[in-house]
Amino acid sequence: MDLPLKPPPATGWIRHLLARVLRWWPAKMTCTMAGMAVFFGAYFWLLRHPLDVTSLF
């Protein structure tokens, strides 16, 4: 008599991980791009508009 085929025990957590990755990937991509845009926008603005005169040592 043959035993019924069962998926390997690791399959459940792999599917759960894949579902989480696919669900949150667009949000992570969007937030990463927005964060980088804000950071570099502020960085380059500060380079063009320093708060004080630049001094050399």
GUDRENTOR-901884 format. One record per atom (N, C-alpha, C): atom name; residue number from 0; z, y, x. Coordinates in steps of 0.02 Angstrom, whole numbers, plus 50000, padded with zeros to 5 digits. Layout:
N
+----+-----+-------+-------+-------+
|  a |   k |    zz |    yy |    xx |
+----+-----+-------+-------+-------+
| CA | NUM |     Z |     Y |     X |
...
+----+-----+-------+-------+-------+
END
This chain:
57
+----+-----+-------+-------+-------+
|  a |   k |    zz |    yy |    xx |
+----+-----+-------+-------+-------+
|  N |   0 | 50000 | 49942 | 50042 |
| CA |   0 | 50000 | 50000 | 50000 |
|  C |   0 | 50000 | 50062 | 50045 |
|  N |   1 | 49956 | 50109 | 50029 |
| CA |   1 | 49951 | 50171 | 50068 |
|  C |   1 | 50000 | 50223 | 50041 |
|  N |   2 | 50029 | 50261 | 50087 |
| CA |   2 | 50072 | 50316 | 50067 |
|  C |   2 | 50029 | 50376 | 50049 |
|  N |   3 | 50051 | 50417 | 50002 |
| CA |   3 | 50012 | 50476 | 49985 |
|  C |   3 | 50010 | 50524 | 50045 |
|  N |   4 | 49954 | 50558 | 50052 |
| CA |   4 | 49946 | 50604 | 50107 |
|  C |   4 | 49987 | 50667 | 50094 |
|  N |   5 | 50026 | 50686 | 50142 |
| CA |   5 | 50066 | 50746 | 50137 |
|  C |   5 | 50044 | 50794 | 50192 |
|  N |   6 | 50044 | 50859 | 50178 |
| CA |   6 | 50028 | 50906 | 50232 |
|  C |   6 | 50083 | 50905 | 50284 |
|  N |   7 | 50067 | 50922 | 50345 |
| CA |   7 | 50118 | 50924 | 50397 |
|  C |   7 | 50172 | 50975 | 50377 |
|  N |   8 | 50234 | 50966 | 50398 |
| CA |   8 | 50287 | 51011 | 50378 |
|  C |   8 | 50278 | 51083 | 50401 |
|  N |   9 | 50238 | 51094 | 50453 |
| CA |   9 | 50229 | 51162 | 50478 |
|  C |   9 | 50181 | 51203 | 50435 |
|  N |  10 | 50145 | 51171 | 50390 |
| CA |  10 | 50094 | 51206 | 50351 |
|  C |  10 | 50123 | 51260 | 50306 |
|  N |  11 | 50182 | 51250 | 50278 |
| CA |  11 | 50211 | 51298 | 50232 |
|  C |  11 | 50225 | 51365 | 50264 |
|  N |  12 | 50256 | 51365 | 50322 |
| CA |  12 | 50273 | 51430 | 50353 |
|  C |  12 | 50211 | 51464 | 50382 |
|  N |  13 | 50161 | 51425 | 50401 |
| CA |  13 | 50099 | 51455 | 50425 |
|  C |  13 | 50063 | 51491 | 50369 |
|  N |  14 | 50060 | 51459 | 50311 |
| CA |  14 | 50029 | 51492 | 50253 |
|  C |  14 | 50067 | 51555 | 50233 |
|  N |  15 | 50133 | 51552 | 50236 |
| CA |  15 | 50174 | 51610 | 50219 |
|  C |  15 | 50161 | 51667 | 50268 |
|  N |  16 | 50158 | 51650 | 50332 |
| CA |  16 | 50145 | 51701 | 50384 |
|  C |  16 | 50075 | 51731 | 50375 |
|  N |  17 | 50026 | 51689 | 50362 |
| CA |  17 | 49958 | 51713 | 50353 |
|  C |  17 | 49953 | 51759 | 50292 |
|  N |  18 | 49988 | 51742 | 50238 |
| CA |  18 | 49987 | 51784 | 50178 |
|  C |  18 | 50019 | 51852 | 50193 |
|  N |  19 | 50074 | 51853 | 50231 |
| CA |  19 | 50106 | 51916 | 50248 |
|  C |  19 | 50062 | 51959 | 50293 |
|  N |  20 | 50030 | 51927 | 50342 |
| CA |  20 | 49987 | 51964 | 50388 |
|  C |  20 | 49928 | 51995 | 50349 |
|  N |  21 | 49897 | 51956 | 50306 |
| CA |  21 | 49839 | 51981 | 50269 |
|  C |  21 | 49860 | 52035 | 50219 |
|  N |  22 | 49920 | 52030 | 50192 |
| CA |  22 | 49943 | 52079 | 50143 |
|  C |  22 | 49959 | 52146 | 50176 |
|  N |  23 | 49992 | 52146 | 50234 |
| CA |  23 | 50015 | 52208 | 50265 |
|  C |  23 | 49967 | 52236 | 50317 |
|  N |  24 | 49913 | 52201 | 50334 |
| CA |  24 | 49867 | 52224 | 50385 |
|  C |  24 | 49836 | 52292 | 50368 |
|  N |  25 | 49810 | 52303 | 50307 |
| CA |  25 | 49781 | 52369 | 50292 |
|  C |  25 | 49832 | 52426 | 50298 |
|  N |  26 | 49893 | 52415 | 50274 |
| CA |  26 | 49944 | 52467 | 50278 |
|  C |  26 | 49962 | 52481 | 50351 |
|  N |  27 | 49970 | 52430 | 50392 |
| CA |  27 | 49987 | 52440 | 50462 |
|  C |  27 | 49931 | 52476 | 50498 |
|  N |  28 | 49868 | 52458 | 50483 |
| CA |  28 | 49812 | 52491 | 50515 |
|  C |  28 | 49809 | 52565 | 50496 |
|  N |  29 | 49818 | 52580 | 50432 |
| CA |  29 | 49815 | 52648 | 50408 |
|  C |  29 | 49872 | 52690 | 50438 |
|  N |  30 | 49932 | 52664 | 50437 |
| CA |  30 | 49989 | 52701 | 50463 |
|  C |  30 | 49984 | 52711 | 50538 |
|  N |  31 | 49958 | 52663 | 50574 |
| CA |  31 | 49950 | 52670 | 50646 |
|  C |  31 | 49900 | 52726 | 50662 |
|  N |  32 | 49843 | 52726 | 50626 |
| CA |  32 | 49793 | 52778 | 50638 |
|  C |  32 | 49820 | 52847 | 50619 |
|  N |  33 | 49855 | 52852 | 50564 |
| CA |  33 | 49883 | 52916 | 50543 |
|  C |  33 | 49935 | 52941 | 50593 |
|  N |  34 | 49978 | 52896 | 50616 |
| CA |  34 | 50029 | 52915 | 50665 |
|  C |  34 | 49998 | 52939 | 50730 |
|  N |  35 | 49946 | 52905 | 50753 |
| CA |  35 | 49913 | 52927 | 50815 |
|  C |  35 | 49878 | 52994 | 50805 |
|  N |  36 | 49848 | 53004 | 50747 |
| CA |  36 | 49814 | 53068 | 50734 |
|  C |  36 | 49865 | 53126 | 50734 |
|  N |  37 | 49922 | 53115 | 50702 |
| CA |  37 | 49973 | 53168 | 50700 |
|  C |  37 | 50001 | 53180 | 50770 |
|  N |  38 | 50015 | 53128 | 50807 |
| CA |  38 | 50042 | 53135 | 50874 |
|  C |  38 | 49994 | 53175 | 50919 |
|  N |  39 | 49931 | 53153 | 50921 |
| CA |  39 | 49884 | 53187 | 50967 |
|  C |  39 | 49867 | 53257 | 50942 |
|  N |  40 | 49866 | 53267 | 50877 |
| CA |  40 | 49855 | 53335 | 50851 |
|  C |  40 | 49911 | 53381 | 50874 |
|  N |  41 | 49973 | 53360 | 50868 |
| CA |  41 | 50030 | 53401 | 50891 |
|  C |  41 | 50029 | 53408 | 50966 |
|  N |  42 | 50012 | 53356 | 51002 |
| CA |  42 | 50010 | 53358 | 51076 |
|  C |  42 | 49959 | 53409 | 51101 |
|  N |  43 | 49898 | 53406 | 51074 |
| CA |  43 | 49847 | 53453 | 51097 |
|  C |  43 | 49861 | 53524 | 51073 |
|  N |  44 | 49892 | 53532 | 51016 |
| CA |  44 | 49911 | 53599 | 50993 |
|  C |  44 | 49962 | 53629 | 51040 |
|  N |  45 | 50011 | 53589 | 51061 |
| CA |  45 | 50062 | 53613 | 51108 |
|  C |  45 | 50032 | 53629 | 51177 |
|  N |  46 | 49982 | 53592 | 51197 |
| CA |  46 | 49949 | 53608 | 51261 |
|  C |  46 | 49914 | 53676 | 51258 |
|  N |  47 | 49885 | 53693 | 51201 |
| CA |  47 | 49850 | 53756 | 51194 |
|  C |  47 | 49896 | 53814 | 51177 |
|  N |  48 | 49955 | 53800 | 51150 |
| CA |  48 | 50002 | 53853 | 51129 |
|  C |  48 | 50071 | 53838 | 51158 |
|  N |  49 | 50081 | 53845 | 51223 |
| CA |  49 | 50146 | 53830 | 51252 |
|  C |  49 | 50199 | 53880 | 51227 |
|  N |  50 | 50262 | 53858 | 51226 |
| CA |  50 | 50316 | 53900 | 51202 |
|  C |  50 | 50335 | 53953 | 51252 |
|  N |  51 | 50322 | 53942 | 51316 |
| CA |  51 | 50341 | 53989 | 51368 |
|  C |  51 | 50286 | 53988 | 51422 |
|  N |  52 | 50292 | 54034 | 51469 |
| CA |  52 | 50245 | 54037 | 51524 |
|  C |  52 | 50255 | 53976 | 51569 |
|  N |  53 | 50201 | 53946 | 51590 |
| CA |  53 | 50205 | 53888 | 51635 |
|  C |  53 | 50225 | 53911 | 51704 |
|  N |  54 | 50272 | 53877 | 51734 |
| CA |  54 | 50294 | 53894 | 51802 |
|  C |  54 | 50279 | 53837 | 51849 |
|  N |  55 | 50266 | 53854 | 51910 |
| CA |  55 | 50252 | 53804 | 51962 |
|  C |  55 | 50310 | 53803 | 52011 |
|  N |  56 | 50325 | 53744 | 52035 |
| CA |  56 | 50379 | 53737 | 52084 |
|  C |  56 | 50351 | 53732 | 52153 |
+----+-----+-------+-------+-------+
END
